[in-house]
Amino acid sequence: MSNEHNTTNLTVWLTGATSGIGLAVLAELVRQGHRVIATGRNRDRLNEIVAEYGNAVTPLAGDVTNPQDCRYFREQLHAMAPIDWAILNAGTCEYMDVSDFDAELVSRVVNTNIVGTARAIEAVLPVLRSSQSRECRPLLAVVGSSAWWFPFTRAEAYGASKAGLAYLAESLRADLAGEGIDVSLISPGFVRTPLTDQNDFSMPFLMEAEDAARIMVRDLTRHRPDIHFPRRFTLMLKLLACLPRSLRDRMAAAMSRNAKESNG
Ligand SMILES: NC(=O)c1ccc[n+]([C@@H]2O[C@H](COP(=O)([O-])OP(=O)(O)OC[C@H]3O[C@@H](n4cnc5c(N)ncnc54)[C@H](OP(=O)(O)O)[C@@H]3O)[C@@H](O)[C@H]2O)c1
């Protein structure tokens, strides 16, 4: 089993490639000379991206929550092997109004963020295993979030899904270590994308998708297991996590009250 990291001419499967962080990562990968197999549900958008980036990008349209689409992904990825990296970035966010607690909302968010990622892992893992013949360690990267490190108001569903995803990634890292497949967990703070354009609250240390993509590709190239940014935000969250539970709960409740008052 090799300890080497292949860093040139990579073939990367990227989900959520049609928008926001994923699209910026695609551009950064292509800029560095890699080949991207780009997945999203929006076929028109995928075709536009292929038209822009040419044969560095291969479209692989489909829905990560759909088992049939994921079987198709698996077949196609096998045909395009070896695959060096899989970056599982497809995700969604919906905020909860706790006065109208909505289990269906939780189900939708968990289905995309956890079940969809799990289906994508099921599709790509055998292909990553078979790709080890290139004598370098394949990399499976999961895009989580730092949002769940603090109990943010209205984030019950999103935070729960990303907390679950973090556990999934870290447990998978332990189980795959012996096989020579690395697992990176990426935990962004706020990044300007169509997803966050809908937010009606202030987003501290908001960063541009291009800057996020540069950090992600740089740290993935080093096979870093734990990638988080912007550091000023994520280190502040890590610090808050060290506070006594009662103090954290009071801060979280005060943020929730403030949000309600500013919404009238
Ligand atoms: N922006 C932030 O501040 C931030 C912070 C922390 C974590 N994140 C995470 O970063 C990831 C990307 O977010 P973003 O902000 O770039 O959002 P975005 O602009 O809305 O992009 C989401 C991407 O996911 C794809 N997608 C969603 N559901 C899918 C499904 N069922 N099957 C296949 N593709 C699907 C979308 O493509 P189609 O519509 O074409 O399917 C789109 O390409 C998400 O996992 C998000 O939770 C974002």
The ligand as an SDF file (V2000), in Angstrom:
LIG
                    3D

 48 52  0  0  0  0  0  0  0  0999 V2000
  -22.1730   28.3990    1.3870 N   0  0  0  0  0  0  0  0  0  0  0  0
  -21.8410   28.2110    2.6600 C   0  0  0  0  0  0  0  0  0  0  0  0
  -21.6920   29.1810    3.4480 O   0  0  0  0  0  0  0  0  0  0  0  0
  -21.6000   26.8270    3.1860 C   0  0  0  0  0  0  0  0  0  0  0  0
  -21.0870   26.7040    4.4810 C   0  0  0  0  0  0  0  0  0  0  0  0
  -20.8460   25.4430    4.9870 C   0  0  0  0  0  0  0  0  0  0  0  0
  -21.1030   24.3230    4.2110 C   0  0  0  0  0  0  0  0  0  0  0  0
  -21.6180   24.4680    2.9640 N   0  0  0  0  0  0  0  0  0  0  0  0
  -21.8840   23.2500    2.1850 C   0  0  0  0  0  0  0  0  0  0  0  0
  -21.2380   23.3540    0.9330 O   0  0  0  0  0  0  0  0  0  0  0  0
  -21.9580   22.5800   -0.0350 C   0  0  0  0  0  0  0  0  0  0  0  0
  -22.2240   23.4500   -1.2590 C   0  0  0  0  0  0  0  0  0  0  0  0
  -23.0450   24.5290   -0.8490 O   0  0  0  0  0  0  0  0  0  0  0  0
  -23.2050   25.8740   -1.6880 P   0  0  0  0  0  0  0  0  0  0  0  0
  -23.2750   26.9690   -0.7080 O   0  0  0  0  0  0  0  0  0  0  0  0
  -22.2270   25.9110   -2.7880 O   0  0  0  0  0  0  0  0  0  0  0  0
  -24.6970   25.6690   -2.2430 O   0  0  0  0  0  0  0  0  0  0  0  0
  -25.3520   25.8130   -3.6900 P   0  0  0  0  0  0  0  0  0  0  0  0
  -24.7820   26.9610   -4.4420 O   0  0  0  0  0  0  0  0  0  0  0  0
  -26.8250   25.7580   -3.4600 O   0  0  0  0  0  0  0  0  0  0  0  0
  -24.8970   24.4640   -4.4120 O   0  0  0  0  0  0  0  0  0  0  0  0
  -25.4280   23.2350   -4.0380 C   0  0  0  0  0  0  0  0  0  0  0  0
  -25.0000   22.2220   -5.0710 C   0  0  0  0  0  0  0  0  0  0  0  0
  -25.4970   20.9350   -4.6640 O   0  0  0  0  0  0  0  0  0  0  0  0
  -26.1680   20.3430   -5.7590 C   0  0  0  0  0  0  0  0  0  0  0  0
  -27.2180   19.4810   -5.2390 N   0  0  0  0  0  0  0  0  0  0  0  0
  -28.1460   19.7790   -4.2900 C   0  0  0  0  0  0  0  0  0  0  0  0
  -28.9550   18.7370   -4.0990 N   0  0  0  0  0  0  0  0  0  0  0  0
  -28.5320   17.7590   -4.9430 C   0  0  0  0  0  0  0  0  0  0  0  0
  -28.9740   16.4490   -5.2130 C   0  0  0  0  0  0  0  0  0  0  0  0
  -30.0220   15.9120   -4.5800 N   0  0  0  0  0  0  0  0  0  0  0  0
  -28.3090   15.7140   -6.1340 N   0  0  0  0  0  0  0  0  0  0  0  0
  -27.2370   16.2420   -6.7850 C   0  0  0  0  0  0  0  0  0  0  0  0
  -26.7780   17.4790   -6.5710 N   0  0  0  0  0  0  0  0  0  0  0  0
  -27.4280   18.2290   -5.6710 C   0  0  0  0  0  0  0  0  0  0  0  0
  -26.6890   21.5030   -6.5900 C   0  0  0  0  0  0  0  0  0  0  0  0
  -26.8130   21.1320   -7.9420 O   0  0  0  0  0  0  0  0  0  0  0  0
  -28.1800   20.9040   -8.7590 P   0  0  0  0  0  0  0  0  0  0  0  0
  -29.1580   21.9390   -8.3120 O   0  0  0  0  0  0  0  0  0  0  0  0
  -27.7360   21.0020  -10.1810 O   0  0  0  0  0  0  0  0  0  0  0  0
  -28.5850   19.5240   -8.3900 O   0  0  0  0  0  0  0  0  0  0  0  0
  -25.5600   22.5000   -6.4560 C   0  0  0  0  0  0  0  0  0  0  0  0
  -24.5580   22.2330   -7.4140 O   0  0  0  0  0  0  0  0  0  0  0  0
  -23.2300   22.0890    0.6680 C   0  0  0  0  0  0  0  0  0  0  0  0
  -23.0310   20.7720    1.1280 O   0  0  0  0  0  0  0  0  0  0  0  0
  -23.3600   23.0550    1.8440 C   0  0  0  0  0  0  0  0  0  0  0  0
  -24.0710   22.5020    2.9360 O   0  0  0  0  0  0  0  0  0  0  0  0
  -21.8780   25.6800    2.4310 C   0  0  0  0  0  0  0  0  0  0  0  0
  1  2  1  0
  2  3  2  0
  2  4  1  0
  4  5  1  0
  4 48  2  0
  5  6  2  0
  6  7  1  0
  7  8  2  0
  8  9  1  0
  8 48  1  0
  9 10  1  0
  9 46  1  0
 10 11  1  0
 11 12  1  0
 11 44  1  0
 12 13  1  0
 13 14  1  0
 14 15  2  0
 14 16  1  0
 14 17  1  0
 17 18  1  0
 18 19  2  0
 18 20  1  0
 18 21  1  0
 21 22  1  0
 22 23  1  0
 23 24  1  0
 23 42  1  0
 24 25  1  0
 25 26  1  0
 25 36  1  0
 26 27  1  0
 26 35  1  0
 27 28  2  0
 28 29  1  0
 29 30  1  0
 29 35  2  0
 30 31  1  0
 30 32  2  0
 32 33  1  0
 33 34  2  0
 34 35  1  0
 36 37  1  0
 36 42  1  0
 37 38  1  0
 38 39  2  0
 38 40  1  0
 38 41  1  0
 42 43  1  0
 44 45  1  0
 44 46  1  0
 46 47  1  0
M  CHG  2   8   1  16  -1
M  END
$$$$
